[in-house]
Amino acid sequence: MNDILNVNIQKMLPIRAASSHKGTYGRLTCVVGSSHYRGAAALSTVSALRSGAGIVRLASVEPAIAVAAGMDPSMIFLPLEMTEGGSIGMHNWEEIVSASHDSKSMLIGSGIGQDNDTKILVKELVEKFEKTLILDADALNIISGLGVDILKKCMMTPIITPHIGEMASLTETTAEAVSENMEECAKTFSMAYSCITVLKSSKTVISDKTGEIFVLDSPNPALATAGSGDVLAGLIAGLSVQGISPTDSAILGVYIHSEAGKRAAKKYSTYSTTAKDILSEIPEVFLQLGR
């Protein structure tokens, strides 16, 4: 078992060449958000931009795009057909895959909801997208319903980011059972489904598909706030398109997110810190790392 605080984080982050351009740092597509969860789309995509991803595309419904554009207009927008319930329509999957042919990774799940259209959309994207998938939040709840064997259809090693309750659903057990042995749960799941698992609680456990474990046990109640997980998912996804391995992207994302949370707590307290506050501290963590 590896303690992330003892890992050489700086070594994982390449120093950027002065001659580089936006294409050097990869393209990411984010299939996130809905009319009910507009903020999730904004937090995850802006976090991906703050991670250093060269180009971030938000594929979502217009209400979510409007919020994200208001927070940061730097991303590309792909407006999609919206269902009566306010989610991304299932018929959009072909357009998403086509538009994402140049993306190295795709983030799916933050704030997308769980209606029937969304379930079909997630199934099609998991089976059809040919690069790295980062699966978060409702995408994981949908996969639990579809059957976790669908993860074996991913064409490249996926990264999943469940909290304790989502992991309990994926493994058909209880939250208490997952909490009692997070390391073994993450390891067993990763090895069974050839994925990288980022299991979140007051500590975070990462397992790669070989079963190697990395742990960050640095509890911070400031991170226990709505949208915090969206920021983490965006960070990991954004790092994954920059030539950084999926496992290192997960480790870096977890570390940077934790450090940003600590900085936010010092400014706003553990009571008043919001996900946007965590997001705003990400650049300071990169400066702290000399990048």
Protein Blocks (a to p, Z undefined) as FASTA:
>chain_A
ZZfklpcfklmmccddfkbcfklnopadddedjfklmmlmmmmmmmmmmnopabdcdddd
fklmmmmmmmomkbccddddddfkopacfklmmmmmmmmmmpcbdcehihnbjafklmmm
mmmmmmmpcbdcddehjlmmmmmmnopklmmmpmbdcdddddfklmmmmnopafklmmmm
mmlmmmmmmmmnopacddddfbdcdddfkopacddddddfklmcghklmmmmmmmmmmmm
nopafklmmmmmmmmmmmmmmmmmmmnojklpcfklmmmmmmmmmmmnoZZ
